[in-house]
Amino acid sequence: MSLQPVEATLIAASVGAVASTSAVIVTHLLTRKRDRAHRIWDRRADAYVEVVRSARTMASGRREVLRTRELPTDSLNPGSDIRTLLLTEARLDLFGSEEVKRLHQERLECFKKYVNALRAWRDIKSLPPEEGHNLEDDWKLVEWAVKEWDRADDALVKAVRDEARFRKSGRRWPRRRELA
């Protein structure tokens, strides 16, 4: 039994349709996967931009405190600052790498030490002078806390830069395991 030209045409058309449909499905799945990786990277980058912006803003405030030995008076709305901080924390928790999250937590610990040292210095400064007590020694604790916080900020910003830097091999986007 030989194959008729009509049958051969139908078989060829069917094989072509299956191959074409399969190619479209595979292309769609791969494109969707790539787009998802890009969206995750974009969200991670947004979180990192906010972290770096926050580090720079707070560093400016610390320099002002060291220069004047006074608390900043041009503070922003505390409620707004807290909301921004919480939003940044949430973004980092969802999209940040483990290394950046760890360094961010270290930075927050340094912030707490700085605030406690500054409060202690302010409280001691407001008391009547004690014989034998040197107020400059208390200020050195504030300066030490600022240096620690600066180091934590620098380490965090360096980690963000290293992670955001594209590879020299020409690959523009991080691999999937780098996003996890």
C-alpha positions in Angstrom: 0.0 0.0 0.0 1.6 3.3 -1.1 1.1 6.7 0.4 -1.1 9.0 -1.6 0.0 12.6 -2.2 -2.9 14.0 -0.2 -2.0 11.7 2.8 1.7 12.7 2.6 0.7 16.4 2.5 -1.6 16.0 5.6 1.1 14.1 7.5 3.8 16.7 6.7 1.4 19.5 7.6 0.6 17.8 10.9 4.2 17.2 11.8 5.0 20.8 10.9 2.1 22.1 13.0 3.2 20.0 16.0 6.8 21.2 15.7 5.7 24.8 15.3 3.4 24.6 18.3 6.1 23.0 20.4 8.6 25.7 19.4 6.1 28.4 20.4 5.4 26.8 23.7 9.1 26.3 24.6 9.8 29.9 23.5 7.0 31.2 25.6 8.1 29.3 28.7 11.8 30.4 28.3 10.7 34.0 27.8 8.5 34.0 30.8 11.3 32.5 32.9 13.7 35.2 31.7 11.2 38.0 32.3 10.6 36.8 35.8 14.3 36.8 36.5 14.5 40.4 35.1 11.6 41.6 37.3 13.1 40.1 40.4 16.4 41.7 39.6 14.7 45.1 39.0 13.0 44.8 42.4 16.2 43.8 44.1 17.9 46.8 42.4 15.2 49.1 43.7 15.7 47.8 47.2 19.4 48.2 46.9 19.1 51.8 45.6 17.0 52.6 48.7 19.5 51.0 51.0 22.4 53.0 49.5 20.3 56.2 49.5 19.5 55.7 53.2 23.2 55.0 54.0 24.3 58.2 52.3 21.6 60.3 54.0 22.4 59.0 57.4 26.1 59.4 56.9 25.5 63.1 56.2 23.5 63.4 59.4 26.3 61.6 61.4 28.9 64.0 60.0 26.8 67.0 61.0 26.4 65.6 64.5 30.2 65.1 64.8 30.8 68.6 63.6 28.3 70.4 65.8 27.9 67.9 68.7 24.2 68.6 68.5 21.3 66.5 67.4 20.1 67.4 63.9 17.2 69.9 64.0 16.1 69.5 60.4 14.8 65.9 60.9 12.2 64.6 58.5 8.8 63.4 59.5 9.5 60.5 61.9 6.4 58.6 60.8 7.5 58.9 57.2 11.0 57.8 58.0 9.7 54.7 59.8 7.4 53.8 56.9 10.3 54.2 54.5 12.5 52.0 56.7 9.9 49.3 57.0 9.3 49.3 53.3 13.0 49.0 52.6 13.2 46.2 55.2 10.3 44.3 53.5 11.9 44.7 50.0 15.3 43.5 51.3 13.6 40.5 53.0 11.8 39.5 49.8 14.5 40.3 47.2 17.8 40.9 48.9 20.7 38.4 48.9 21.6 36.7 52.2 24.9 38.6 52.3 23.2 42.0 51.9 20.5 41.2 54.4 23.2 40.1 56.9 25.2 43.3 56.4 22.1 45.4 56.6 21.3 43.9 60.0 24.9 44.7 61.2 24.3 48.2 60.0 21.1 48.5 62.0 23.0 47.2 65.1 25.6 49.9 64.6 22.8 52.5 64.3 21.4 51.4 67.7 24.9 51.6 69.3 25.3 55.1 67.9 21.9 56.3 69.1 22.6 54.8 72.6 26.1 56.5 72.8 24.7 59.8 71.6 21.8 59.7 74.1 24.2 58.7 76.9 26.5 61.6 76.0 23.6 64.1 75.8 22.3 62.9 79.2 25.7 63.2 80.9 26.3 66.6 79.3 23.1 67.9 80.8 24.1 66.9 84.3 26.1 69.1 86.5 29.9 68.5 86.0 31.3 65.9 88.2 34.8 66.2 89.6 37.2 64.0 87.7 34.8 63.2 85.0 35.9 64.0 81.5 33.1 64.7 79.0 35.5 64.2 76.1 35.9 60.5 77.1 32.1 60.1 76.7 32.2 61.9 73.3 34.9 59.4 72.1 32.3 56.7 72.5 30.1 58.6 70.1 33.0 58.9 67.7 33.7 55.2 68.0 30.1 54.4 67.3 30.2 56.6 64.2 33.3 54.9 62.9 31.7 51.5 63.4 28.5 52.6 61.6 30.6 54.1 58.8 32.4 50.7 58.4 29.1 48.8 58.3 27.7 51.3 55.7 30.9 50.9 53.6 30.7 47.1 53.7 27.0 47.1 52.8 27.4 49.5 49.9 30.4 47.5 48.6 28.4 44.3 48.8 25.5 46.0 46.9 27.9 47.3 44.2 29.6 43.9 43.8 26.3 42.2 43.4 25.0 44.8 41.0 28.1 44.8 38.8 27.6 43.0 35.6 30.0 40.3 34.6 32.7 41.1 32.1 31.9 38.0 30.1 29.1 40.0 28.4 26.3 38.3 30.5 24.0 41.1 31.3 21.7 39.5 33.9 22.4 37.4 37.0 21.9 33.7 36.8 18.9 32.2 38.5 21.0 30.9 41.5 22.4 34.4 41.9 18.9 35.8 42.3 17.9 33.2 45.0 
